């Protein structure tokens, strides 16, 4: 393999590992208020997700592809109570996230990616549910 081929291979590998960043639009079902999400996606199964809800609560957490070793559960513990995210459970997807809120809430999300290899930048749709009961529909 020539030096040129090694260089091109290294650039391709770096591009795949670096991934991308972007934003998604969400709408709260209960009151139709808009929610902005931002993400970074490493294209190797994990990334980060942030959201700011209309009331000012900020959420942040990790997003993983379903089937990776970091699969997450559809229940969470907040304080001393177990929370069941029923809407998220019923939503079919190939990536999911659990986000912690700045005011103590938890948000569970599930996404249906157009291309699970490319990740969030390929587009798709999703659903998030906050531990206080709000449900957010997402399109990207």
C-alpha positions as CSV (number, residue, x, y, z in Angstrom):
1,X,0.0,0.0,0.0
2,X,1.4,3.4,-1.0
3,X,1.7,6.4,1.3
4,X,-1.1,8.1,-0.7
5,X,-3.4,5.1,-0.1
6,X,-2.6,5.1,3.6
7,X,-3.3,8.8,3.8
8,X,-6.7,8.5,2.0
9,X,-7.6,5.5,4.3
10,X,-6.7,7.5,7.4
11,X,-8.9,10.5,6.3
12,X,-11.8,8.2,5.6
13,X,-11.5,6.5,9.0
14,X,-11.2,9.9,10.8
15,X,-14.3,11.2,9.0
16,X,-16.4,8.1,10.1
17,X,-15.2,8.4,13.7
18,X,-15.6,12.2,14.1
19,X,-19.3,12.2,13.1
20,X,-21.4,15.3,13.0
21,X,-23.4,17.8,15.0
22,X,-26.9,19.3,14.3
23,X,-30.3,20.3,15.6
24,X,-33.8,18.8,15.7
25,X,-37.2,20.4,16.1
26,X,-39.7,19.1,18.6
27,X,-43.3,20.0,19.6
28,X,-44.9,19.3,23.0
29,X,-48.1,17.4,22.4
30,X,-50.0,18.9,25.3
31,X,-49.5,22.6,24.4
32,X,-47.9,22.7,21.0
33,X,-44.8,24.6,22.3
34,X,-41.6,24.2,20.3
35,X,-38.5,22.5,21.7
36,X,-35.0,22.8,20.3
37,X,-32.7,19.8,20.5
38,X,-29.0,19.8,19.6
39,X,-26.8,16.7,19.1
40,X,-23.4,15.4,18.4
41,X,-23.2,12.0,16.8
42,X,-20.0,9.9,16.6
43,X,-21.3,7.5,14.0
44,X,-20.0,4.6,16.1
45,X,-23.0,4.0,18.2
46,X,-23.0,6.9,20.7
47,X,-23.4,10.6,20.9
48,X,-24.8,13.4,23.1
49,X,-28.2,15.1,23.1
50,X,-29.3,18.4,24.7
51,X,-32.7,20.0,24.9
52,X,-34.2,23.2,26.3
53,X,-37.9,23.1,27.2
54,X,-40.2,26.1,27.1
55,X,-40.2,26.4,30.9
56,X,-36.4,26.8,30.9
57,X,-35.4,23.3,32.0
58,X,-32.2,22.1,30.2
59,X,-31.7,18.4,29.5
60,X,-28.5,16.6,28.6
61,X,-27.6,13.0,28.1
62,X,-26.2,10.3,25.9
63,X,-27.8,8.9,22.8
64,X,-27.0,5.3,21.7
65,X,-28.1,3.1,18.9
66,X,-30.4,0.2,19.9
67,X,-28.4,-3.0,19.7
68,X,-25.2,-1.4,20.9
69,X,-23.8,-2.5,24.3
70,X,-25.2,0.6,26.0
71,X,-28.9,-0.2,25.5
72,X,-31.0,1.6,28.0
73,X,-34.2,0.8,29.9
74,X,-37.7,2.3,29.5
75,X,-37.9,3.0,33.2
76,X,-35.9,5.4,35.4
77,X,-35.5,6.2,39.0
78,X,-36.2,9.8,40.1
79,X,-35.7,10.4,43.8
80,X,-37.4,7.3,45.4
81,X,-39.9,6.6,42.7
82,X,-39.7,4.5,39.6
83,X,-41.0,6.2,36.4
84,X,-42.5,4.2,33.5
85,X,-42.2,5.9,30.1
86,X,-45.1,4.2,28.5
87,X,-45.2,6.4,25.3
88,X,-41.5,5.7,24.7
89,X,-42.0,2.0,25.2
90,X,-44.6,1.9,22.5
91,X,-42.5,3.8,19.9
92,X,-40.4,1.7,17.6
93,X,-37.0,3.0,17.0
94,X,-33.3,2.3,16.4
95,X,-31.7,4.8,18.8
96,X,-32.5,6.0,22.3
97,X,-31.5,8.5,24.9
98,X,-31.9,9.3,28.6
99,X,-31.5,12.9,29.5
100,X,-31.2,14.5,33.0
101,X,-32.9,17.8,33.5
102,X,-31.6,20.9,35.4
103,X,-34.8,20.9,37.5
104,X,-34.8,17.3,38.5
105,X,-36.9,15.8,35.6
106,X,-35.7,12.9,33.4
107,X,-36.4,12.6,29.7
108,X,-36.4,9.4,27.8
109,X,-36.3,9.5,24.0
110,X,-36.5,7.0,21.2
111,X,-35.6,7.8,17.5
112,X,-36.3,6.1,14.2
113,X,-33.2,7.0,12.1
114,X,-33.5,7.0,8.3
115,X,-30.1,5.3,8.2
116,X,-28.8,3.8,11.4
117,X,-25.2,3.7,10.1
118,X,-25.1,7.4,9.2
119,X,-26.9,8.3,12.4
120,X,-29.0,11.4,13.3
121,X,-27.7,13.4,10.3
122,X,-29.6,11.0,8.0
123,X,-32.9,12.4,9.3
124,X,-35.9,10.7,10.9
125,X,-38.4,11.2,13.6
126,X,-38.6,10.5,17.3
127,X,-40.5,10.8,20.5
128,X,-39.5,12.0,24.0
129,X,-41.3,11.7,27.3
130,X,-40.5,13.8,30.3
131,X,-41.0,12.3,33.8
132,X,-43.7,15.0,34.5
133,X,-45.8,13.4,31.7
134,X,-45.1,15.8,28.8
135,X,-44.6,14.0,25.4
136,X,-42.6,15.6,22.6
137,X,-42.7,14.7,18.9
138,X,-39.5,15.3,17.0
139,X,-38.7,15.5,13.3
140,X,-35.3,15.9,11.9
